[in-house]
Amino acid sequence: MWVEKSGRTAPWDLKKTLGSRISRFSGYGQQDACELVNYILDLMHEDLNRISEKPYIEMSEEKHRSDEVVSQEFWDAFIARNQSIIVDLMYGQLKSTVTCLSCGNISIAFDPYLTISLPIPKSTTFELVYIPFNSHTYNEQNSVHEVNNMPVLHFPLPKGSTVADVKKMGIKKFKLSSEIDTDDLHIVNQVKGRTTEWFDKPSLKADTID
């Protein structure tokens, strides 16, 4: 945590207090940081809430209203029960639309949120080992088959790449003959020199290949 004078501090007292209030934050096990922040901010909001008596508010179901009007109605209903500096600085609205599959009725809501969890983009790096059809050359002098050079490439894949895209990229990066088509290449998974899986479906997403 940051403080103005020293630049950082170890919040042991805060951790101890949280652990005494809620059991899942006690001890020294790994915890979800976002859940912890949400819990602390929610406690602060409840302690600082300027509304002591929270009224019941019934939302209108009138159709064909603009998002601005509906959003303001939901926000007014929320702040009628919740007013604190945490709400002023950190809360927002998230629009959700639900359509009934039976009657086709559309329900639109603008729900308040404190934080939004976003996925960390997965960086997909592919390792390709090019194994040509003539992978061995017979050495007449020693009477043995010697393994030919098999270049290895590591390269990032754009999101949504397919097996067909990987093959095209392999042809380009390995500088293979222009006569070689994607159908001439096979992508396989090898474990200790043994082929365990084939991935020849062109539309298969490359990020599903382990």
C-alpha positions as CSV (number, residue, x, y, z in Angstrom):
1,M,0.0,0.0,0.0
2,W,1.1,3.6,-0.7
3,V,1.4,6.3,1.9
4,E,2.7,9.8,1.2
5,K,5.8,9.8,3.4
6,S,7.4,6.5,3.0
7,G,6.1,5.4,-0.4
8,R,4.8,2.0,0.9
9,T,3.6,0.3,4.0
10,A,2.7,-3.2,5.1
11,P,-0.9,-3.1,6.2
12,W,-0.6,-5.7,9.0
13,D,-3.2,-4.1,11.2
14,L,-5.7,-3.8,8.4
15,K,-5.1,-7.5,7.5
16,K,-5.6,-8.6,11.1
17,T,-8.8,-6.6,11.5
18,L,-10.2,-8.0,8.2
19,G,-9.3,-11.5,9.3
20,S,-11.2,-11.0,12.6
21,R,-14.3,-9.7,10.7
22,I,-14.4,-12.4,8.0
23,S,-12.9,-15.8,8.2
24,R,-11.9,-16.2,4.6
25,F,-9.4,-13.4,5.0
26,S,-7.8,-14.8,8.1
27,G,-4.5,-16.6,8.0
28,Y,-1.9,-16.3,5.3
29,G,-3.4,-18.2,2.4
30,Q,-3.7,-16.7,-1.1
31,Q,-6.8,-14.5,-1.5
32,D,-8.6,-12.8,-4.3
33,A,-7.3,-9.2,-4.3
34,C,-10.4,-7.9,-6.1
35,E,-12.7,-9.5,-3.6
36,L,-10.7,-8.0,-0.8
37,V,-10.9,-4.5,-2.3
38,N,-14.6,-4.8,-2.8
39,Y,-15.2,-5.9,0.7
40,I,-13.2,-3.0,2.2
41,L,-14.9,-0.4,0.0
42,D,-18.3,-1.9,0.8
43,L,-17.6,-1.6,4.6
44,M,-16.4,2.0,4.1
45,H,-19.6,2.8,2.1
46,E,-21.9,1.3,4.7
47,D,-20.1,3.2,7.5
48,L,-20.2,6.5,5.5
49,N,-23.7,6.1,4.1
50,R,-25.6,9.3,4.6
51,I,-29.0,7.5,4.3
52,S,-30.1,5.9,7.5
53,E,-33.6,5.0,6.5
54,K,-33.7,3.4,3.1
55,P,-37.0,3.8,1.2
56,Y,-38.6,1.2,-1.0
57,I,-38.7,2.3,-4.6
58,E,-40.7,0.6,-7.3
59,M,-39.2,0.9,-10.8
60,S,-41.4,1.9,-13.8
61,E,-42.0,-0.7,-16.5
62,E,-43.0,1.8,-19.1
63,K,-41.7,0.8,-22.6
64,H,-40.1,2.8,-25.4
65,R,-38.0,5.1,-23.2
66,S,-34.5,6.3,-24.0
67,D,-31.5,4.8,-22.3
68,E,-30.7,8.2,-20.7
69,V,-34.2,8.3,-19.1
70,V,-34.1,4.7,-17.8
71,S,-30.5,5.1,-16.6
72,Q,-31.3,8.2,-14.6
73,E,-34.3,6.5,-13.1
74,F,-32.2,3.5,-11.9
75,W,-29.5,5.9,-10.6
76,D,-32.0,8.0,-8.7
77,A,-33.4,4.9,-7.1
78,F,-29.9,3.7,-6.1
79,I,-28.7,7.0,-4.5
80,A,-32.0,7.3,-2.7
81,R,-30.7,4.4,-0.6
82,N,-26.9,4.8,-1.0
83,Q,-25.1,8.1,-0.6
84,S,-21.4,8.2,0.4
85,I,-18.1,9.4,-0.9
86,I,-17.5,5.8,-2.2
87,V,-20.6,6.1,-4.3
88,D,-19.6,9.6,-5.5
89,L,-16.1,8.6,-6.6
90,M,-16.2,4.9,-7.5
91,Y,-19.7,3.7,-8.6
92,G,-21.0,3.4,-12.1
93,Q,-23.8,1.7,-14.1
94,L,-23.8,-1.3,-16.2
95,K,-26.5,-1.8,-18.8
96,S,-28.0,-5.3,-19.1
97,T,-30.6,-6.5,-21.6
98,V,-32.6,-9.7,-21.0
99,T,-35.0,-11.1,-23.7
100,C,-37.6,-13.7,-22.9
101,L,-37.4,-16.6,-25.3
102,S,-41.1,-17.4,-24.9
103,C,-42.9,-14.1,-25.2
104,G,-40.1,-11.9,-26.6
105,N,-40.4,-9.3,-23.8
106,I,-37.2,-7.2,-23.4
107,S,-36.2,-6.1,-19.9
108,I,-33.5,-3.4,-19.6
109,A,-31.7,-2.5,-16.4
110,F,-28.9,-0.3,-15.4
111,D,-27.3,-1.9,-12.4
112,P,-24.8,-0.1,-10.1
113,Y,-21.3,-1.5,-9.9
114,L,-18.2,-0.8,-7.9
115,T,-15.6,-2.8,-9.8
116,I,-15.6,-4.8,-13.1
117,S,-13.5,-7.9,-13.4
118,L,-11.8,-8.1,-16.8
119,P,-9.9,-11.1,-18.1
120,I,-6.1,-10.8,-18.5
121,P,-5.4,-11.2,-22.3
122,K,-3.8,-14.5,-22.9
123,S,-0.6,-14.2,-24.9
124,T,-0.5,-17.3,-27.2
125,T,2.9,-18.2,-28.3
126,F,3.2,-21.1,-30.7
127,E,6.1,-23.5,-31.1
128,L,6.4,-25.1,-34.5
129,V,8.9,-27.8,-35.4
130,Y,9.1,-28.4,-39.1
131,I,9.5,-32.1,-39.8
132,P,9.9,-32.6,-43.6
133,F,8.7,-35.8,-45.3
134,N,12.4,-36.7,-45.9
135,S,13.3,-36.2,-42.3
136,H,16.3,-38.6,-42.5
137,T,19.2,-39.0,-44.8
138,Y,21.1,-42.2,-45.3
139,N,24.8,-42.0,-44.6
140,E,26.3,-44.6,-46.8
141,Q,29.8,-44.2,-45.2
142,N,28.5,-45.0,-41.7
143,S,25.5,-47.0,-42.8
144,V,23.1,-45.0,-40.6
145,H,20.1,-42.7,-41.2
146,E,20.9,-39.2,-39.9
147,V,18.2,-36.8,-38.9
148,N,18.0,-33.7,-41.1
149,N,17.8,-30.2,-39.7
150,M,14.4,-29.5,-38.3
151,P,14.0,-25.7,-37.7
152,V,12.0,-24.6,-34.6
153,L,10.0,-21.4,-34.6
154,H,8.4,-19.5,-31.7
155,F,5.9,-16.8,-32.7
156,P,2.9,-15.0,-31.2
157,L,-0.5,-15.7,-32.6
158,P,-3.2,-13.1,-33.1
159,K,-6.4,-13.6,-31.2
160,G,-8.8,-15.9,-33.0
161,S,-6.2,-17.6,-35.2
162,T,-7.1,-21.0,-36.6
163,V,-5.2,-24.1,-37.6
164,A,-5.3,-22.8,-41.2
165,D,-3.7,-19.5,-40.1
166,V,-0.9,-21.4,-38.3
167,K,-0.2,-23.4,-41.4
168,K,-0.1,-20.3,-43.6
169,M,2.2,-18.6,-41.1
170,G,4.4,-21.7,-41.0
171,I,4.8,-21.8,-44.7
172,K,5.8,-18.1,-44.7
173,K,8.2,-18.3,-41.7
174,F,9.8,-21.5,-42.7
175,K,10.2,-20.1,-46.3
176,L,8.7,-23.2,-47.8
177,S,8.2,-23.7,-51.5
178,S,5.3,-21.8,-53.0
179,E,4.0,-25.1,-54.3
180,I,3.3,-26.3,-50.8
181,D,-0.3,-25.7,-49.7
182,T,-1.9,-25.8,-46.2
183,D,-3.4,-29.2,-47.1
184,D,0.2,-30.6,-47.5
185,L,1.0,-29.7,-43.8
186,H,-0.2,-31.5,-40.7
187,I,-0.1,-30.0,-37.2
188,V,0.4,-32.6,-34.5
189,N,1.2,-32.7,-30.8
190,Q,4.2,-34.8,-29.9
191,V,5.1,-36.1,-26.4
192,K,8.6,-37.7,-26.1
193,G,8.8,-38.2,-29.9
194,R,5.4,-39.8,-30.2
195,T,2.4,-38.2,-32.0
196,T,-0.5,-38.0,-29.6
197,E,-3.0,-35.7,-31.4
198,W,-3.7,-34.4,-34.9
199,F,-5.1,-31.0,-35.5
200,D,-6.1,-30.8,-39.1
201,K,-9.5,-29.2,-38.9
202,P,-8.9,-25.8,-40.5
203,S,-11.4,-23.9,-38.4
204,L,-10.1,-25.2,-35.1
205,K,-9.0,-22.3,-32.8
206,A,-5.3,-22.4,-32.3
207,D,-5.4,-21.3,-28.7
208,T,-7.2,-24.6,-27.8
209,I,-4.2,-26.6,-28.8
210,D,-1.9,-27.4,-25.9
